């Protein structure tokens, strides 16, 4: 988490935003997966605001300002950092994440 930690230390007051595409995909998930996504987002907030790491979150920088966390073994949440705004873009499996990244 070395490089991630350095980047995270730059942020003090964060704003969280959910793109309509994220909301649409989130609504289509089964209740258990929705709960897992909400738990992962809460864990991310703890990491970002307290700068403490949480095991199993799988925080990973994918490219410039595109990040990924795990909501389960198969499912991922993609978000961006822009200044102090965290924008949740996509929730989906590994293949959906690859497809999203390919289409950027």
Residue pairs with C-beta under 8 A, 6 or more apart in sequence:
1 53
1 59
3 61
4 59
4 60
4 61
5 51
5 53
7 61
7 81
8 47
8 48
8 51
9 51
11 48
11 81
11 84
12 84
13 84
14 45
14 48
14 49
14 84
14 85
14 86
15 84
15 85
15 86
16 41
16 45
16 85
16 86
16 88
17 85
17 86
17 87
17 88
18 26
18 87
18 88
19 87
19 88
19 89
21 89
21 90
22 88
22 89
22 90
22 91
25 90
25 91
25 92
26 34
26 37
26 91
29 37
29 91
33 71
33 72
33 75
36 71
36 72
36 75
37 71
37 75
37 77
37 91
39 71
40 57
40 69
40 70
40 71
40 77
41 77
41 88
43 54
43 57
43 69
44 57
44 59
44 69
44 77
44 79
44 86
46 52
46 54
47 53
47 54
47 57
47 59
48 86
53 59
56 70
57 69
57 70
58 68
58 69
58 70
58 76
59 67
59 68
59 69
60 67
60 68
60 69
61 67
62 68
62 78
62 101
63 101
63 104
65 80
65 81
65 82
66 78
66 79
66 80
66 89
66 101
66 104
67 78
67 79
67 80
67 81
68 76
68 77
68 78
68 79
68 97
69 76
69 77
69 79
70 76
70 77
71 77
71 91
74 93
74 94
75 91
75 92
75 93
76 90
76 91
76 92
76 93
76 94
76 96
76 97
77 88
77 90
77 91
78 88
78 89
78 90
78 91
78 92
78 97
78 100
79 86
79 87
79 88
79 89
80 86
80 87
80 89
89 100
90 96
90 97
90 100
92 100
